[in-house]
Amino acid sequence: RIRRITITSQAHAACMAEVKEEPPALQKVKDEPPALQAEVKEDPPTVQEVGVGGTDACAITAVTRSDDPVASLDLCEEDTAGHDAGSKRPQEGSDQPPASKRAKHEKKEPKKEEPVPGHRKFLLSGITGIKQEVLQGQLDRSGIPYNKIWKARNKDTGEIWLKDNAVFLKGCKCVLNGTKVHGRVLKMSPAPVEGEAAASRPEDAVEVQRTLNHQVTPLFDMAYEEQIEFKRQLLVGSLEKVTKRLLTEAATGSGVEWVRELSKGPICPLEKMHHSPDLNGYRNKNEFTIGYGEDGKPMVGFRFGRFADGNTNVGCADGVLHTPEEALGAARYMTEFLRDHQTLGCWVPQNHSGVWRMIMVRHNRVGDVMVLVQYSTKNCSKDDLDAALAKLKSFFFEKVTAGAMKLTSLFFQEHNEVGNRANDDSTVALASGESTFSESILGLNFRISPSAFFQVNTRAAELLYGIVRDWASVDKDELILDVCCGTGTIGLCMAAGAKKVVGLELCADAVKDAKLNAVANKVLNCDFEVGRAEDTIPKVCALHLASVTLPPTKDGKKKKEGAEASIEEAKSTEESKGVVGETESTQFGSCVAVLDPPREGVHWKVIKALRGAKEIERVVYVSCNHTAWVEQARALCCPESDDFGRTPGEPFRPVRANGVDLFPHTSHVELVVLFERGACLERTLATAAASAAVKDS
């Protein structure tokens, strides 16, 4: 009689049943295929071999009497395929092993790699031990779009698929070849193609020794028209990424069904790439690292890459195309002073030793020059440092007296943190000269202080701000919300065509400069708010837009805050007299938001605040980092979600985009995108449809 039955199936997990009596054993077997039921009911088999047809291959062990040998049967899918039920496995002692064991030892043929249409595979070599996510971070910092990437940590070589466009691939090689990733030198080369000889294309055979120019201005070997085409491809790649991300959310009734019509194309047309008026020496602000050159001597210039990637040597900046002579001269004389006129050491980031860290040089179009020298006080005595600073001041003004350099203002800054970037509230001491100078854009004058943000390419910035002003196209009944306004450059340039401009900025010093700029330019319809944008946007909207209200305070009274409090504060300060033209809040039916954030973009709460105010029907987004912009654009355009309420209100839609080249010879480029929704979007789409109908006729 049956004492135990063990049944296993490849289609299910292993199943074991302990059977002590016939009824329960048979009951459990009833659920199995009919072939199994029939074989088990026969009494009592010494060894029953059962072949089962279909896709479920089974193995059965049947134990009959205690004195019977244990018989087992192993059947797999390979054994049963193409055989009738009841076919047996190879007998014990046969030269041919079971099919299940043979399959383990047989080498599978590698799957043939499917080509990516319109793309070409390249190898990224020399990066053993680098994780794929680290490599992706390097590519994101470079702004290079790719279709897919693969890199195993224990492999020397990774793979990347890029658009097969000659100019685009040339730019990618200029940016990537020779760069360091965590101390490893990356090299990009074409992957072997079946039927095509290695380096069969002329651009594939080019090998260049990487210099400081390649590091700081990696595109300087390309003709300027090629640079513009390369940057156009970068921006189109980011626009396509937004489409790809929104396609997963474009279900019927989501409000973004229009994305499906784009297939995998750009989320909106990139209408034009604007060239920079100046190609060489265009930077009005330059920061030079103070360190040691390859010869071990003090050097003021640019580092050969990021310190995080193992680059510590500093190279001379002479010959770097985007750096003007005003800045290069200051760097040369600072190098001379460090080598020949003092004894304190330069900052060493590896062990945080040394004193001299950085020198910043700013200048304007009329010839004023501002120099800031940064140092650490941790590695020298106060007397030695004071003596060295006094020598430096005298040394610079000897050069000025001799006519060798220009110097309007000299500042000293103490900075003892590990990172190079000093906080906005770090002490800056004026050693001599004026505390600020002015620069003009679109007929307005703006005061420039050491820490004030100002676009580094002045003439190209005029192109950029002109585009923003034209796309906003405000009328006298619209409110302009200048988010991340800095010193107020964009808002003040747009104020002439608007009834009200409110600038929002986190840095209090920048807001102070913005108010003074408004006074200097006699602009009477601008207010400026200090605080985080996600906090100040609701406050300003509650004051000026009908659909947004603030909750009352605990005592039930409406608290004056936001722009209303800013108005009263502005009235009470001497510097803001005449800035505010209206003494009471004005309600507006619509609002245009201008967003010009730092490179990392804005917090998701800022996007939430913009989407939550229904009167904001247009957003002009100015991005200096198009890779970070992709997620910001998705958040503006995605369907309304219940996911923590992050994307309330009607989604926006991008309708047009432009590129502005503020940074020739580098891979950086400004992207300007106009987002619309509501009645404003309906008018735009109707106009576009009418224009298309006229062309077709």
C-alpha positions as CSV (number, residue, x, y, z in Angstrom):
1,R,0.0,0.0,0.0
2,I,1.1,3.6,-0.7
3,R,3.0,5.2,2.2
4,R,4.3,8.4,0.6
5,I,4.0,10.3,-2.7
6,T,6.2,13.2,-3.7
7,I,5.1,15.4,-6.6
8,T,7.2,18.3,-8.1
9,S,6.3,20.5,-11.0
10,Q,8.4,23.0,-12.9
11,A,5.3,25.2,-13.4
12,H,4.7,25.4,-9.7
13,A,6.8,25.5,-6.5
14,A,7.9,22.1,-5.0
15,C,4.9,20.4,-3.4
16,M,5.2,17.5,-0.9
17,A,2.4,15.5,0.6
18,E,2.8,13.1,3.5
19,V,0.3,10.4,2.9
20,K,-0.5,8.0,5.8
21,E,-3.8,6.7,4.6
22,E,-5.3,6.1,1.2
23,P,-8.3,8.5,1.2
24,P,-6.3,11.7,2.0
25,A,-3.5,10.7,-0.4
26,L,-5.9,10.1,-3.2
27,Q,-7.8,13.3,-2.4
28,K,-4.6,15.3,-2.9
29,V,-3.8,13.5,-6.1
30,K,-7.2,14.4,-7.6
31,D,-6.1,17.9,-8.2
32,E,-3.3,16.8,-10.5
33,P,-3.5,16.0,-14.2
34,P,-5.7,13.0,-15.1
35,A,-2.7,10.9,-16.2
36,L,-1.3,11.1,-12.7
37,Q,-4.6,10.2,-11.1
38,A,-4.9,7.0,-13.2
39,E,-1.4,5.9,-12.4
40,V,-1.7,6.4,-8.7
41,K,-4.9,4.4,-8.4
42,E,-3.3,1.2,-9.8
43,D,-2.4,-0.9,-6.7
44,P,0.4,-1.3,-5.9
45,P,3.0,-0.3,-8.5
46,T,6.6,-1.0,-7.7
47,V,7.8,1.7,-10.0
48,Q,5.4,3.9,-12.0
49,E,6.8,6.1,-14.7
50,V,4.4,8.6,-15.9
51,G,4.8,10.8,-19.0
52,V,2.7,13.9,-19.0
53,G,1.9,15.9,-22.1
54,G,1.5,19.7,-22.3
55,T,3.7,22.3,-20.8
56,D,3.7,21.2,-17.2
57,A,6.6,18.7,-16.8
58,C,6.4,16.7,-13.6
59,A,8.5,14.3,-11.5
60,I,7.1,11.6,-9.3
61,T,8.5,9.4,-6.6
62,A,6.3,6.5,-5.5
63,V,7.2,4.5,-2.5
64,T,5.1,1.3,-2.2
65,R,6.0,-1.2,0.6
66,S,8.6,-0.8,3.2
67,D,10.6,-3.6,1.6
68,D,10.3,-2.2,-1.9
69,P,13.2,-0.1,-3.3
70,V,12.6,3.6,-3.7
71,A,11.9,4.4,-7.3
72,S,12.1,7.9,-8.7
73,L,11.4,9.5,-12.0
74,D,12.6,12.9,-13.3
75,L,10.9,14.3,-16.3
76,C,11.4,17.8,-17.7
77,E,9.9,19.8,-20.5
78,E,12.8,18.7,-22.8
79,D,12.1,15.0,-22.0
80,T,8.4,15.2,-22.9
81,A,8.4,17.6,-25.8
82,G,7.7,15.6,-29.0
83,H,7.2,12.3,-27.2
84,D,4.1,10.3,-26.4
85,A,2.9,9.9,-22.8
86,G,4.7,7.1,-21.1
87,S,8.1,7.7,-22.8
88,K,11.0,6.9,-20.5
89,R,14.1,8.8,-19.5
90,P,17.6,7.4,-20.4
91,Q,18.4,4.3,-18.4
92,E,21.0,4.4,-15.6
93,G,24.5,3.8,-16.9
94,S,23.7,5.3,-20.3
95,D,26.4,7.4,-21.9
96,Q,23.9,10.2,-22.6
97,P,23.0,12.2,-19.5
98,P,19.5,13.4,-18.8
99,A,18.3,16.4,-20.9
100,S,17.9,18.5,-17.7
101,K,21.6,18.0,-16.9
102,R,22.8,18.5,-20.5
103,A,21.0,21.8,-20.7
104,K,23.1,23.1,-17.7
105,H,26.4,22.4,-19.5
106,E,25.4,23.5,-23.0
107,K,26.5,27.0,-23.9
108,K,23.7,29.2,-25.0
109,E,24.3,31.3,-28.1
110,P,24.5,35.0,-27.2
111,K,21.5,37.0,-28.2
112,K,22.1,39.2,-31.2
113,E,22.1,42.9,-30.2
114,E,19.3,44.8,-31.8
115,P,20.5,48.1,-33.3
116,V,18.9,51.3,-32.1
117,P,17.5,53.2,-35.1
118,G,19.3,56.4,-35.7
119,H,21.9,55.7,-33.1
120,R,25.4,54.4,-32.9
121,K,27.2,52.4,-30.2
122,F,30.4,53.7,-28.7
123,L,32.7,52.2,-26.1
124,L,33.8,54.2,-23.0
125,S,37.0,52.7,-21.8
126,G,39.6,53.2,-19.0
127,I,37.0,53.4,-16.2
128,T,37.5,50.1,-14.3
129,G,35.7,50.1,-11.0
130,I,33.4,53.0,-11.9
131,K,29.7,52.3,-11.3
132,Q,27.2,52.9,-14.0
133,E,25.4,55.6,-12.0
134,V,28.7,57.5,-11.5
135,L,29.2,57.4,-15.3
136,Q,25.6,58.6,-15.8
137,G,26.3,61.5,-13.4
138,Q,29.3,62.6,-15.5
139,L,27.2,62.5,-18.7
140,D,24.4,64.5,-17.0
141,R,26.9,67.1,-15.9
142,S,28.0,67.3,-19.5
143,G,24.5,67.6,-20.7
144,I,24.9,64.9,-23.3
145,P,21.7,63.0,-24.2
146,Y,22.0,59.2,-24.9
147,N,19.6,56.5,-25.8
148,K,20.9,53.9,-23.3
149,I,24.1,53.1,-21.4
150,W,25.6,50.0,-19.8
151,K,28.6,49.6,-17.5
152,A,29.5,46.7,-15.2
153,R,31.6,47.8,-12.3
154,N,34.3,45.1,-12.8
155,K,34.6,45.9,-16.5
156,D,37.1,48.3,-18.0
157,T,34.7,49.3,-20.8
158,G,31.1,50.6,-20.9
159,E,28.7,51.0,-23.8
160,I,26.7,54.1,-24.8
161,W,24.3,54.7,-27.7
162,L,24.4,58.2,-29.2
163,K,22.6,59.8,-32.1
164,D,24.4,59.1,-35.3
165,N,25.0,62.7,-36.4
166,A,28.6,63.7,-37.4
167,V,28.6,67.1,-35.7
168,F,26.9,65.8,-32.5
169,L,29.4,62.9,-32.2
170,K,32.3,65.3,-32.7
171,G,31.0,67.5,-29.9
172,C,30.5,64.4,-27.6
173,K,34.2,63.4,-28.2
174,C,35.4,66.9,-27.5
175,V,33.5,66.9,-24.2
176,L,34.2,63.3,-23.0
177,N,37.6,62.2,-24.4
178,G,40.3,62.5,-21.8
179,T,38.0,63.7,-18.9
180,K,38.6,62.1,-15.5
181,V,35.9,60.2,-13.7
182,H,37.0,59.5,-10.1
183,G,40.6,59.5,-11.2
184,R,40.2,57.3,-14.2
185,V,40.7,58.8,-17.7
186,L,37.7,58.2,-19.9
187,K,38.1,57.5,-23.6
188,M,35.3,57.3,-26.1
189,S,35.8,55.2,-29.2
190,P,33.4,53.7,-31.8
191,A,32.3,50.1,-31.2
192,P,33.2,47.6,-33.9
193,V,30.5,47.3,-36.5
194,E,30.2,44.1,-38.5
195,G,31.3,44.7,-42.1
196,E,32.9,48.1,-41.3
197,A,36.6,48.6,-40.5
198,A,37.6,50.3,-37.2
199,A,37.9,54.1,-37.5
200,S,36.5,53.9,-41.0
201,R,35.0,57.4,-40.6
202,P,37.4,60.3,-40.6
203,E,36.0,61.7,-37.3
204,D,36.7,58.3,-35.6
205,A,40.4,58.4,-36.2
206,V,41.1,61.8,-34.5
207,E,43.1,61.5,-31.2
208,V,43.8,64.7,-29.3
209,Q,46.1,65.4,-26.4
210,R,43.9,67.0,-23.7
211,T,45.0,70.5,-22.5
212,L,43.6,73.1,-20.1
213,N,41.7,74.6,-23.1
214,H,40.0,71.2,-23.7
215,Q,39.0,71.1,-20.0
216,V,37.7,74.6,-19.6
217,T,36.4,75.2,-23.2
218,P,36.1,71.7,-24.6
219,L,34.5,72.9,-27.9
220,F,37.2,75.4,-28.9
221,D,38.4,73.0,-31.7
222,M,35.0,73.1,-33.4
223,A,33.9,75.8,-35.8
224,Y,31.3,78.1,-34.1
225,E,28.5,76.9,-36.4
226,E,29.3,73.4,-35.4
227,Q,29.1,74.4,-31.8
228,I,25.7,75.8,-32.3
229,E,24.5,72.7,-34.1
230,F,25.9,70.5,-31.3
231,K,24.1,72.6,-28.7
232,R,20.9,72.4,-30.7
233,Q,21.1,68.6,-30.6
234,L,21.6,68.8,-26.8
235,L,18.5,70.8,-26.3
236,V,16.4,68.7,-28.7
237,G,17.5,65.7,-26.6
238,S,16.2,67.2,-23.4
239,L,12.9,68.2,-25.1
240,E,12.5,64.6,-26.3
241,K,13.2,63.3,-22.8
242,V,10.2,65.3,-21.5
243,T,8.0,63.7,-24.1
244,K,9.2,60.2,-23.2
245,R,8.4,60.8,-19.5
246,L,5.0,62.2,-20.1
247,L,4.0,59.4,-22.5
248,T,3.6,57.1,-19.5
249,E,1.0,59.4,-18.0
250,A,-0.9,60.4,-21.2
251,A,-3.9,58.2,-20.6
252,T,-7.3,59.2,-21.9
253,G,-8.8,61.8,-19.7
254,S,-5.5,62.7,-18.1
255,G,-5.4,66.2,-19.6
256,V,-2.1,65.4,-21.5
257,E,-3.4,63.2,-24.3
258,W,-1.8,65.6,-26.7
259,V,1.6,64.1,-25.9
260,R,0.7,60.9,-27.7
261,E,0.5,62.8,-31.0
262,L,4.2,63.7,-30.6
263,S,5.4,60.0,-30.6
264,K,9.0,60.3,-29.4
265,G,9.7,63.8,-30.8
266,P,10.4,67.0,-28.9
267,I,7.8,68.2,-26.4
268,C,7.6,71.5,-28.3
269,P,9.5,72.9,-31.3
270,L,12.9,74.4,-30.8
271,E,12.4,77.3,-33.0
272,K,15.8,79.0,-33.1
273,M,19.3,79.0,-31.7
274,H,20.6,82.5,-31.0
275,H,24.4,83.1,-31.4
276,S,26.5,84.9,-28.9
277,P,27.6,88.4,-30.2
278,D,31.0,87.8,-28.6
279,L,32.9,84.6,-29.0
280,N,36.2,85.3,-27.2
281,G,36.8,87.0,-23.9
282,Y,33.1,87.4,-23.2
283,R,33.1,86.5,-19.5
284,N,32.6,89.4,-17.1
285,K,33.1,87.3,-14.1
286,N,36.1,84.8,-13.7
287,E,37.0,82.7,-10.7
288,F,40.6,81.4,-10.6
289,T,41.8,78.6,-8.3
290,I,45.0,79.3,-6.3
291,G,47.1,76.1,-6.0
292,Y,50.2,74.5,-7.4
293,G,51.1,73.7,-10.9
294,E,52.7,70.6,-12.3
295,D,56.1,72.0,-11.3
296,G,55.1,72.3,-7.7
297,K,55.2,76.2,-7.8
298,P,52.2,78.4,-6.8
299,M,49.8,79.0,-9.7
300,V,46.7,81.0,-10.3
301,G,44.5,79.6,-13.0
302,F,42.1,76.8,-13.7
303,R,42.2,73.2,-12.4
304,F,42.4,70.3,-14.8
305,G,38.9,69.1,-14.0
306,R,37.0,68.5,-10.7
307,F,38.8,67.7,-7.5
308,A,36.3,64.9,-6.9
309,D,37.6,63.3,-10.0
310,G,41.2,63.4,-8.9
311,N,42.3,66.6,-10.5
312,T,44.5,68.8,-8.2
313,N,47.0,70.6,-10.4
314,V,46.3,74.1,-11.5
315,G,47.2,75.4,-15.0
316,C,47.9,78.8,-16.3
317,A,44.8,80.4,-17.9
318,D,46.6,82.3,-20.6
319,G,45.1,81.3,-23.9
320,V,41.7,80.1,-22.6
321,L,39.4,81.7,-25.2
322,H,36.5,82.8,-23.0
323,T,38.7,84.7,-20.4
324,P,39.3,88.4,-21.0
325,E,42.6,90.1,-20.6
326,E,41.4,92.1,-17.6
327,A,41.0,88.8,-15.7
328,L,44.1,87.1,-17.1
329,G,46.3,90.1,-16.1
330,A,45.0,89.9,-12.5
331,A,45.7,86.2,-12.4
332,R,49.3,86.6,-13.7
333,Y,50.1,89.3,-11.1
334,M,48.6,87.2,-8.3
335,T,50.9,84.3,-9.4
336,E,53.9,86.6,-9.3
337,F,53.0,87.9,-5.9
338,L,52.6,84.3,-4.5
339,R,55.9,83.2,-5.9
340,D,58.2,86.2,-5.2
341,H,56.7,88.5,-2.6
342,Q,55.4,86.3,0.3
343,T,55.9,83.0,2.1
344,L,52.4,81.7,3.0
345,G,51.3,78.5,1.2
346,C,48.4,77.9,-1.2
347,W,45.4,75.9,-0.3
348,V,45.7,72.2,-0.6
349,P,42.3,70.5,-0.8
350,Q,43.6,67.0,0.0
351,N,44.6,67.9,3.6
352,H,43.0,71.4,4.0
353,S,46.4,73.1,4.5
354,G,47.6,76.5,3.2
355,V,46.1,80.0,3.1
356,W,45.5,81.4,-0.4
357,R,42.4,79.8,-2.0
358,M,40.8,81.7,-4.8
359,I,40.7,85.1,-6.7
360,M,37.6,86.4,-8.4
361,V,37.8,89.1,-11.1
362,R,34.7,91.0,-12.3
363,H,34.6,93.8,-14.9
364,N,32.1,95.9,-16.9
365,R,32.0,97.3,-20.4
366,V,33.4,100.7,-19.4
367,G,36.6,99.3,-17.9
368,D,35.9,99.0,-14.2
369,V,37.7,96.0,-12.5
370,M,36.8,94.4,-9.2
371,V,39.1,91.8,-7.5
372,L,38.3,89.6,-4.6
373,V,41.0,87.5,-2.9
374,Q,39.8,84.6,-0.7
375,Y,42.0,83.0,2.0
376,S,41.8,80.7,5.0
377,T,42.9,81.8,8.5
378,K,43.3,78.3,10.0
379,N,46.9,77.6,8.9
380,C,48.7,80.8,9.8
381,S,48.9,83.4,12.5
382,K,46.9,86.6,12.4
383,D,50.1,88.8,12.3
384,D,51.5,86.8,9.3
385,L,48.2,87.0,7.4
386,D,47.7,90.8,8.1
387,A,51.3,91.4,6.9
388,A,50.7,89.3,3.7
389,L,47.4,91.1,2.9
390,A,49.0,94.5,3.3
391,K,51.8,93.4,0.9
392,L,49.3,92.2,-1.6
393,K,47.4,95.5,-1.5
394,S,50.6,97.5,-2.1
395,F,51.7,95.1,-4.8
396,F,48.5,95.5,-6.8
397,F,48.5,99.3,-6.6
398,E,52.1,99.4,-7.7
399,K,50.9,97.7,-10.9
400,V,48.0,100.1,-11.2
401,T,50.3,103.1,-10.9
402,A,52.6,101.6,-13.5
403,G,49.7,101.2,-15.9
404,A,50.2,97.4,-15.9
405,M,46.6,96.6,-14.7
406,K,43.3,98.2,-14.0
407,L,41.8,97.9,-10.5
408,T,38.7,99.8,-9.3
409,S,37.9,97.8,-6.1
410,L,39.8,95.3,-4.0
411,F,38.1,92.9,-1.5
412,F,39.3,90.3,0.9
413,Q,37.2,87.3,2.0
414,E,37.8,84.9,4.8
415,H,36.6,81.3,4.1
416,N,37.5,78.4,6.3
417,E,35.1,75.7,5.1
418,V,36.2,72.6,3.2
419,G,34.3,73.5,0.0
420,N,35.4,76.3,-2.3
421,R,32.0,78.0,-2.5
422,A,31.6,80.5,0.3
423,N,28.1,81.2,1.8
424,D,26.2,84.3,0.8
425,D,26.6,85.7,4.3
426,S,30.4,85.2,4.4
427,T,32.3,88.4,5.4
428,V,33.6,90.4,2.5
429,A,35.9,93.3,3.5
430,L,36.5,96.2,1.1
431,A,40.2,96.9,1.1
432,S,40.1,99.9,-1.2
433,G,38.0,101.5,-3.9
434,E,34.3,101.5,-4.5
435,S,32.0,98.8,-3.1
436,T,30.1,98.4,-6.4
437,F,30.1,99.3,-10.1
438,S,27.4,99.4,-12.7
439,E,26.6,97.5,-15.9
440,S,23.9,98.3,-18.4
441,I,21.4,96.0,-20.1
442,L,18.6,97.0,-22.4
443,G,19.0,100.7,-21.4
444,L,18.9,100.0,-17.6
445,N,21.9,100.3,-15.2
446,F,22.5,97.6,-12.6
447,R,24.8,97.8,-9.6
448,I,27.3,94.9,-9.3
449,S,28.6,93.8,-5.9
450,P,31.1,90.9,-5.3
451,S,28.3,88.4,-4.5
452,A,25.6,89.7,-6.8
453,F,24.3,87.4,-9.6
454,F,24.7,88.8,-13.1
455,Q,24.9,86.9,-16.4
456,V,28.5,86.3,-17.3
457,N,28.0,87.2,-21.0
458,T,26.5,90.7,-21.0
459,R,25.7,91.2,-24.7
460,A,24.2,87.7,-25.0
461,A,22.2,88.4,-21.8
462,E,20.5,91.3,-23.6
463,L,19.4,88.8,-26.3
464,L,18.1,86.4,-23.6
465,Y,16.2,89.1,-21.6
466,G,14.7,90.5,-24.9
467,I,13.3,87.0,-25.7
468,V,11.8,86.7,-22.2
469,R,10.2,90.1,-22.4
470,D,8.7,89.4,-25.8
471,W,7.3,86.0,-24.9
472,A,5.8,87.2,-21.7
473,S,4.0,89.9,-23.8
474,V,2.3,91.4,-20.8
475,D,-0.3,94.1,-20.9
476,K,-1.4,96.6,-18.3
477,D,-3.8,94.2,-16.6
478,E,-1.3,91.4,-15.9
479,L,0.9,90.8,-12.9
480,I,4.5,89.7,-13.5
481,L,6.0,87.3,-11.0
482,D,9.8,87.2,-11.2
483,V,10.7,84.0,-9.4
484,C,14.4,83.8,-8.3
485,C,14.8,87.4,-9.4
486,G,18.4,88.0,-8.1
487,T,19.2,91.7,-8.4
488,G,16.0,92.2,-10.4
489,T,17.4,92.3,-13.9
490,I,14.6,90.4,-15.7
491,G,11.8,92.0,-13.8
492,L,13.1,95.5,-14.2
493,C,13.6,95.0,-17.9
494,M,9.9,93.9,-18.2
495,A,8.5,96.6,-15.9
496,A,7.9,99.1,-18.7
497,G,5.2,97.0,-20.2
498,A,3.5,95.8,-17.1
499,K,1.3,97.3,-14.4
500,K,3.0,95.4,-11.5
501,V,6.2,93.4,-11.1
502,V,6.9,91.4,-7.9
503,G,10.3,89.8,-7.6
504,L,11.0,86.8,-5.3
505,E,14.5,86.0,-4.0
506,L,16.0,84.0,-1.1
507,C,19.2,86.2,-0.8
508,A,18.5,89.3,1.3
509,D,21.6,91.1,-0.2
510,A,20.4,90.5,-3.7
511,V,16.9,92.0,-2.8
512,K,18.7,95.0,-1.4
513,D,20.5,95.4,-4.7
514,A,17.3,94.9,-6.6
515,K,15.6,97.7,-4.7
516,L,18.5,100.0,-5.3
517,N,18.5,99.2,-9.0
518,A,14.8,100.1,-9.1
519,V,15.5,103.4,-7.5
520,A,18.5,104.1,-9.8
521,N,16.4,103.4,-12.9
522,K,13.3,105.2,-11.6
523,V,11.1,102.1,-11.9
524,L,8.0,102.7,-9.8
525,N,6.0,99.5,-10.2
526,C,8.3,96.9,-8.7
527,D,8.2,95.2,-5.3
528,F,10.7,92.6,-4.0
529,E,10.1,89.8,-1.5
530,V,12.7,88.0,0.6
531,G,12.1,84.3,1.3
532,R,11.8,80.9,-0.2
533,A,9.8,80.9,-3.5
534,E,7.5,78.1,-2.3
535,D,6.5,80.4,0.7
536,T,6.4,83.8,-1.1
537,I,4.5,82.7,-4.2
538,P,1.3,81.9,-2.2
539,K,1.6,85.1,-0.2
540,V,1.9,87.3,-3.3
541,C,-0.8,85.4,-5.1
542,A,-3.2,85.8,-2.2
543,L,-2.6,89.6,-2.2
544,H,-3.0,90.1,-6.0
545,L,-4.9,87.2,-7.4
546,A,-8.6,86.6,-6.7
547,S,-8.5,82.7,-6.6
548,V,-5.8,82.4,-3.9
549,T,-6.5,83.2,-0.2
550,L,-4.4,82.8,2.9
551,P,-5.8,81.2,6.0
552,P,-6.5,83.6,8.9
553,T,-4.1,83.7,11.9
554,K,-5.0,82.1,15.3
555,D,-6.6,85.3,16.6
556,G,-8.8,85.5,13.5
557,K,-7.2,88.6,12.1
558,K,-5.7,88.8,8.7
559,K,-2.0,89.2,9.0
560,K,-0.1,91.5,6.8
561,E,2.5,89.6,5.0
562,G,4.0,88.9,1.6
563,A,4.0,91.7,-0.8
564,E,1.8,93.8,1.5
565,A,4.3,93.7,4.3
566,S,7.1,94.3,1.7
567,I,5.3,97.5,0.6
568,E,5.2,98.9,4.1
569,E,8.8,97.9,4.7
570,A,9.9,99.6,1.4
571,K,8.1,102.8,2.4
572,S,9.9,103.0,5.7
573,T,13.4,102.6,4.2
574,E,15.4,105.5,2.7
575,E,16.8,103.4,-0.1
576,S,13.4,102.3,-1.4
577,K,11.7,105.7,-1.7
578,G,9.8,105.9,-4.9
579,V,10.1,102.2,-5.8
580,V,6.5,101.3,-5.0
581,G,4.0,103.1,-7.1
582,E,0.8,101.7,-5.4
583,T,0.1,101.8,-1.7
584,E,-2.7,99.2,-1.8
585,S,-3.0,95.7,-3.1
586,T,-4.4,95.5,-6.7
587,Q,-6.3,92.5,-7.9
588,F,-5.3,91.0,-11.3
589,G,-7.2,88.6,-13.5
590,S,-4.1,86.9,-14.9
591,C,-0.4,86.5,-14.1
592,V,2.8,85.7,-16.0
593,A,5.5,83.9,-14.0
594,V,9.2,84.2,-15.1
595,L,11.3,81.4,-13.7
596,D,15.1,81.8,-13.8
597,P,16.4,79.4,-11.2
598,P,20.0,78.2,-10.3
599,R,21.5,75.2,-12.2
600,E,19.8,72.6,-10.0
601,G,16.3,74.1,-10.7
602,V,13.6,74.8,-8.1
603,H,12.0,72.8,-5.3
604,W,8.9,70.8,-6.2
605,K,6.9,73.0,-3.8
606,V,7.6,75.9,-6.2
607,I,6.1,74.0,-9.0
608,K,3.1,73.1,-6.8
609,A,2.6,76.8,-5.9
610,L,2.7,77.8,-9.6
611,R,0.2,75.2,-10.7
612,G,-2.1,75.9,-7.7
613,A,-2.7,79.6,-8.8
614,K,-5.1,79.3,-11.7
615,E,-4.6,82.9,-12.8
616,I,-1.0,82.0,-13.7
617,E,-1.6,80.9,-17.3
618,R,1.9,81.5,-18.6
619,V,5.3,80.5,-17.3
620,V,8.5,81.6,-19.1
621,Y,11.2,79.2,-17.9
622,V,14.9,80.2,-18.3
623,S,17.2,77.2,-17.7
624,C,21.0,77.2,-17.7
625,N,20.9,73.4,-17.1
626,H,18.7,71.7,-19.6
627,T,19.2,68.2,-18.1
628,A,17.8,69.3,-14.7
629,W,15.0,71.2,-16.5
630,V,13.6,67.9,-17.8
631,E,12.1,66.9,-14.5
632,Q,10.9,70.4,-13.8
633,A,9.1,70.4,-17.2
634,R,7.5,67.1,-16.5
635,A,6.2,68.3,-13.1
636,L,4.7,71.4,-14.8
637,C,3.0,69.3,-17.5
638,C,1.9,66.1,-15.9
639,P,-1.7,65.3,-15.0
640,E,-3.2,66.5,-11.7
641,S,-2.2,64.0,-9.1
642,D,-3.2,62.9,-5.7
643,D,0.4,62.0,-4.9
644,F,0.8,64.2,-1.8
645,G,-0.9,67.0,-3.8
646,R,2.4,67.9,-5.6
647,T,0.8,68.7,-8.9
648,P,-2.5,70.5,-8.3
649,G,-4.5,72.4,-10.9
650,E,-4.5,72.3,-14.7
651,P,-1.3,71.1,-16.3
652,F,0.8,73.5,-18.5
653,R,1.8,72.7,-22.0
654,P,5.1,73.9,-23.6
655,V,4.4,75.8,-26.8
656,R,7.8,77.1,-28.0
657,A,11.5,77.0,-27.1
658,N,14.6,78.8,-28.0
659,G,18.3,78.3,-27.3
660,V,20.6,81.2,-26.5
661,D,24.4,80.6,-26.5
662,L,25.8,82.5,-23.5
663,F,28.8,80.3,-23.3
664,P,30.7,79.8,-26.5
665,H,33.4,77.1,-26.7
666,T,31.7,75.2,-23.8
667,S,28.9,72.6,-23.8
668,H,26.6,74.9,-21.7
669,V,23.7,76.7,-23.3
670,E,20.6,78.6,-22.1
671,L,17.1,77.1,-22.8
672,V,14.0,79.4,-22.9
673,V,10.6,77.6,-22.9
674,L,7.1,79.1,-22.9
675,F,4.5,77.1,-21.0
676,E,0.8,77.9,-21.3
677,R,-2.6,76.7,-20.1
678,G,-6.2,77.7,-19.9
679,A,-7.6,80.4,-22.1
680,C,-4.1,81.5,-23.1
681,L,-3.3,78.1,-24.5
682,E,-6.6,77.9,-26.3
683,R,-5.9,81.1,-28.1
684,T,-2.4,80.0,-29.1
685,L,-3.6,76.6,-30.4
686,A,-6.4,78.3,-32.4
687,T,-3.9,80.8,-34.0
688,A,-1.6,77.9,-34.9
689,A,-4.5,75.9,-36.5
690,A,-5.5,79.0,-38.5
691,S,-2.0,79.5,-39.7
692,A,-1.7,75.8,-40.7
693,A,-5.0,76.0,-42.6
694,V,-3.7,79.0,-44.6
695,K,-0.5,77.2,-45.5
696,D,-2.4,74.1,-46.7
697,S,-4.7,76.2,-48.8
